[in-house]
Amino acid sequence: MFLFAINSIYPVLGWVGTLAYLLAYFLLSVGRINARQLSYHTLNVVGAIGLTVNALYYADLPNVVVNFVWGLIAICALFVIYRRRKKKQN
C-alpha cells in the first residue's frame, strides 16, 4: 500500500505542475497578473518543480531539462523582483 502511495504521487505532481503553468499563462494572457509580479513567477516555480519531479520519475530527460531551466529562470526573476522591491524601500 505504501509503495502504491509513493508511485501515485508522481502523476499528481505532474498535474499540479501542469495546472500551475497553465494558470500562470492564462492569468498573464488575460491581464490579471504581469510578468513583474511574484505570483506569476511563483506559479512557474511550482509548475517547474511538479513537472521536473514527474519527468525524472518517467526518465523523460528533455522535459527534465526544460522544466528545471524554466524553474531556475523563475527563481532568478523572483530574486530580481525581491531585490528591486528592497532597493525601493531604502
N, C-alpha and C positions, 0 to 999 in steps of 0.2 A: 504493500500500500504506500509506504514512504517513497519507494522508487518511482511509482506512478506519479505521485505529487511533485517530485523533483522534475521528472520528464515533462510534465504538463505545464510547468512554469515558462518554458522557453517559447512556446507558441503564444502564451498570454503576453509575455514581454514584447514579442514581435508585434502583436496587435496594439498594445499600448504605445509602442514607438510609432507605428503607422498612424494611429489616431492623433498623436501629438504633432507629427509632421503635417498632417492634413489640416488640423485645426490651426496651426501656425500660419500655413499658407492661405487658408480661407480667410482668417481674420485680417491678414495683411492685404489680401486682394480686395476685400470689401471696405477697407479703410478703418477698421475697428482698432487696429494697432499699427504701429510703424516699426521699421527696422532699427530704430534707436531705442526701443523700449526693452526693458528687462524681460517682460513677459514673452515677447517673440523669441528671444534667444534661449530663455528657459525652456520653452516648449521644444525648441530644436535640440537642446541638450538631452531632455527626456527622450525624445524620439531617437536620437543617436545612441543612447545607452540601450534602449529596448531593442532596437534593430541590430546593433552590434552584437549584443549577447545572443540574440536569436541566430544571427548569421554564423557566429562562432560555433554554436551548437550543431548547426547543419553543415559546417565546414564550407560555407559559401564565401570564399576569400575575397572576391571582388566587392561584395556587399560589406564585408568586414572593413575593408579599406575605406570605401566611400563614406560609410557611416561614422567610422572612427574620425576621419578627417573632418567631416561635417560637424561632429561634436567638438573637435578642437577649435574650429573656426568660431562656433557659437560661444565657447568658453572664452576665447580671446576677445570677442565682441562684448561679452559681459564684463570682462576686466576693463576694457576701454571705457565702457559706459560708466562703470563704477569710478574709475579714475577721474573722468570728466566731471561727474557729479561732486566728487570730493574736492576737486580743484575749484569749482564754482562756489562751494561753501566757504572756502578760505578767502 
